Amino acid sequence: MTTHPIMPARIRALLFDAYGTLFDVHSIVPSSGHGITGDLEELSQVWRQKQLEITWLRALMERYEDFWSVTEAALRCAVRQLSIDVTGPQINVLMQAYLAPTTFVDVSTALEAFNEIPLAILSNGSPRMLESAVRSNGLESNFTEIISVDRVKTYKPSPKVYALGPEVLRIPVGEILFVSSNSWDAAGAKAFGYQVCLCNRSGKEIDDWGFAPDFVVSRLHQIAKRIQNFAL
């Protein structure tokens, strides 16, 4: 996969993915005090994978349920697949923890670097989940808009979702930088017409989805320097 060395146009806003980009979904299982025994790292990984799979299936089937329902369904699938015994209260503890995931350590520094450009979120999360996650991490003042797929009743990477960015921000899509740590999400945004930054914290080989990001960083705070000559 190749990336462009510079940004091709001015940037008037940044649009962030939430889960996996701002919020660490793998902080939830070990920190929620659920009392579950077993391979918790594997549980977290499978839970996340099932969550994504269900969103893709529901988008294709045009059978929308909000992200809260999808997340619980994914958790129940994960514990069944891993043969982990859980109680109803333990499921509830994990679900409640999803309302307050921790941010990655680079998030606050990155957001503080942009004090003259609008920042927004575009996420699969339900409005309640996103508002809670932002509030619990004290990020309310950082974002001008928190945009949920609930507005169009489908999931990424549907073009209907990516269309929400320029519609809500009232800025042409080519003048918005979309930021995600999920390579499939970055590809979807690029295919729609955004300028795209992929944050590859793991340093692993990036999947080639046919739509390469404009540039790649390993931490979000590196974005400001990369776009300083293009942000207006």
C-alpha positions in Angstrom: 0.0 0.0 0.0 1.3 3.4 -0.9 0.4 6.7 0.6 0.6 10.3 -0.7 3.5 12.3 0.7 1.4 15.5 1.2 -2.2 16.5 1.5 -3.7 17.6 -1.9 -6.1 20.3 -0.6 -6.9 22.5 2.3 -8.4 21.0 5.4 -11.3 22.8 7.1 -12.3 20.2 9.7 -11.2 16.9 11.2 -13.6 14.0 11.5 -12.7 11.2 13.9 -13.8 7.7 14.2 -14.5 6.8 17.8 -14.0 3.2 18.8 -10.5 2.0 18.3 -9.4 5.5 17.3 -10.2 7.8 20.2 -11.6 5.2 22.7 -9.7 2.0 23.5 -12.3 -0.8 23.2 -9.8 -3.3 24.8 -9.7 -1.3 28.0 -13.3 -2.4 28.8 -13.0 -6.1 29.7 -10.0 -5.9 32.1 -11.1 -2.7 33.9 -14.8 -3.3 34.6 -14.6 -5.6 37.6 -16.9 -8.2 36.2 -15.5 -11.2 38.0 -15.3 -13.3 34.8 -12.6 -16.0 34.6 -10.9 -17.1 31.5 -8.8 -15.6 28.7 -9.9 -12.0 29.0 -7.7 -10.7 26.2 -9.2 -13.3 23.8 -12.7 -12.4 25.0 -12.0 -8.7 24.3 -10.6 -9.5 20.8 -13.5 -11.8 19.9 -16.1 -9.4 21.3 -14.8 -6.6 19.0 -14.6 -8.9 16.0 -18.2 -10.1 16.5 -19.3 -6.5 17.0 -17.9 -5.5 13.6 -19.2 -8.6 11.8 -22.7 -7.9 13.1 -22.7 -4.3 11.9 -21.5 -5.4 8.4 -24.2 -8.1 8.2 -27.0 -5.8 9.4 -25.9 -3.2 6.9 -26.0 -5.7 4.1 -29.3 -7.1 5.2 -30.8 -3.6 5.8 -31.9 -4.8 9.3 -30.6 -2.0 11.5 -30.4 -2.3 15.3 -28.5 0.4 17.2 -24.9 -0.2 18.4 -25.9 -0.8 21.9 -28.0 -3.8 20.9 -25.3 -5.0 18.5 -22.6 -4.7 21.2 -24.6 -6.9 23.6 -25.3 -9.4 20.9 -21.6 -9.5 20.0 -20.7 -10.1 23.7 -23.1 -13.0 24.0 -21.7 -14.5 20.8 -18.2 -14.1 22.1 -18.8 -15.9 25.4 -20.6 -18.7 23.7 -17.8 -19.2 21.2 -15.2 -19.2 23.9 -17.3 -21.4 26.2 -17.0 -18.8 29.0 -19.7 -19.0 31.7 -21.2 -15.6 32.5 -24.2 -14.4 34.4 -26.7 -11.8 33.5 -25.2 -9.3 36.0 -21.8 -9.9 34.5 -23.1 -9.1 31.1 -24.6 -6.0 32.4 -21.4 -4.9 34.1 -19.5 -5.2 30.8 -22.2 -3.4 28.9 -22.2 -0.5 31.4 -18.4 -0.3 31.1 -18.9 0.3 27.3 -20.4 3.7 28.3 -17.1 4.9 29.7 -14.2 3.4 27.7 -10.8 5.0 28.3 -9.1 7.1 25.6 -5.7 6.2 24.2 -2.9 8.1 25.8 -2.2 10.2 22.7 -5.8 11.6 22.3 -5.8 14.6 24.7 -2.6 16.0 23.3 -3.7 15.5 19.8 -7.1 17.2 20.3 -5.5 20.2 22.1 -3.3 20.9 19.1 -6.3 21.9 17.1 -7.8 25.0 18.5 -8.7 26.8 15.3 -10.2 24.0 13.3 -13.6 22.2 14.0 -13.3 18.7 15.3 -16.1 16.1 15.1 -16.9 12.5 15.6 -18.5 10.1 13.0 -19.1 6.7 14.6 -21.1 3.5 14.6 -21.9 4.2 18.2 -25.4 5.1 19.3 -26.0 8.7 20.5 -26.2 7.7 24.1 -23.0 5.6 23.9 -21.0 8.4 22.2 -22.2 11.2 24.5 -21.4 9.1 27.5 -17.9 8.1 26.2 -17.1 11.7 25.4 -18.5 13.0 28.7 -16.7 10.4 30.9 -13.4 11.4 29.3 -14.0 15.2 29.6 -13.9 15.8 25.9 -17.2 17.7 25.5 -15.4 21.0 24.6 -13.3 19.4 21.9 -16.0 18.5 19.5 -18.4 20.7 17.6 -20.5 17.7 16.4 -20.9 14.1 17.5 -22.4 12.2 14.6 -24.0 8.8 15.0 -24.9 6.4 12.2 -28.3 6.2 13.9 -29.2 9.2 11.7 -29.2 6.9 8.6 -29.9 3.6 10.3 -27.0 1.7 8.8 -23.3 1.1 9.5 -19.9 1.9 8.1 -18.6 1.5 5.5 -21.9 2.4 3.8 -21.6 5.7 1.8 -24.7 6.8 3.6 -22.7 7.1 6.8 -19.8 8.9 5.3 -22.2 11.4 3.7 -23.2 12.6 7.1 -19.8 14.3 7.6 -20.1 17.0 4.9 -23.9 17.2 5.4 -23.6 18.0 9.1 -20.4 20.1 9.0 -21.5 21.9 5.8 -18.0 21.5 4.4 -17.2 19.8 1.1 -16.0 16.2 1.7 -12.7 16.9 0.0 -11.9 19.5 2.6 -12.4 17.3 5.6 -9.7 15.0 7.0 -11.1 11.7 8.2 -9.1 10.0 10.9 -9.4 6.3 11.8 -7.4 3.5 13.3 -9.5 0.9 11.4 -8.1 0.3 8.0 -11.4 -0.8 6.5 -13.0 2.4 7.8 -10.2 4.5 6.4 -10.7 2.8 3.0 -14.5 3.4 3.2 -13.9 7.1 3.9 -11.3 7.4 1.1 -13.6 5.7 -1.4 -16.3 8.3 -0.5 -14.0 11.2 -1.1 -12.4 12.3 2.2 -8.8 13.1 2.8 -7.8 10.3 5.1 -5.3 9.7 7.9 -4.8 6.2 9.2 -3.5 5.9 12.7 -1.6 2.7 12.9 -0.7 2.4 16.5 0.2 -1.3 16.3 2.7 -0.8 13.5 1.4 -4.0 11.8 1.1 -4.4 8.1 -1.8 -2.4 6.8 -4.5 -4.2 4.9 -4.8 -3.1 1.3 -8.5 -2.4 0.6 -7.9 -0.7 -2.7 -8.2 2.8 -1.3 -5.0 4.0 0.4 -5.0 6.7 3.1 -3.4 10.0 2.2 -0.9 9.5 5.1 -0.3 7.2 8.1 0.7 8.1 11.6 1.5 6.0 14.6 0.0 8.4 17.1 -2.7 11.0 16.8 -0.6 13.9 18.0 1.5 13.5 14.9 -1.4 14.7 12.7 -1.0 18.4 13.6 2.5 18.7 12.2 1.5 16.7 9.0 -1.3 19.1 8.1 -0.2 22.4 9.5 0.3 23.8 6.0 -3.1 22.7 4.8 -5.4 23.6 7.6 -7.4 26.7 7.1 
